[in-house]
């Protein structure tokens, strides 16, 4: 049995969270993220750094809340699909926790480190830069594992979606494909940092996510209260 109102809420949270995340990220300081001297200088001069990263965290929390709510509202009959969904929930919770750590490292620690480097006397600049770079590499690691956790969550939810009769299979495949792009992002972030290849994977992940999320919203508006379409 399907609760249409709850289904619409979860689908809406997913789409709103994704749109907000994309929108807020447009205000993030830009540049060659792997050119640390240039990008650290840009970060140090950014006045809305804390607000942007707080907005990113709030957006990700909304998105993952929608994903978690989706599991509890879906009418999953297959036992294997239920277990896929349960592991997906666990992975989504881990992704949110890792994203909180990521924003603490990036949104607070890195900003303080680059500020200290930019204002340090010449005799201290080398040491300050080394500290900021170490925090940057820590950010790579946390971002990598967040992407792995989120990608795994989406793949597991896609596996559960495939077994639900009213969900179009191409939608489930798109969800799984978007999850795969997060796994690619995680691998690239851990091996080469924030390179152009990772940026391309991020944009592809956004596009695929928007397609299946919009599709889900449309489908939920055609679902009758407490019955399959």
Buried (B, 14 or more C-beta within 10 A) or exposed (E): EBBBEBBBBBBBBBBBBBBBBBEBBEBBBEEEBBEBEEBBBBBBEBEEBEEBBBBBBBBBBBBBBBBBBBBEBBBBEEEEBBBBBBBBBBBBBBBBEBBBBBBBBBBBBBBEBBBBBBEBEEEEBEEBBEBBBEBBEBBBBBBBBBBBBBBBBBBBBBBBBBBBEBBBEEBBBBBBBBBBBBBBBBBBBBEEBBBEBBEBBBEBBBEBBBBBBBBBBEBBEEBEEEEEE
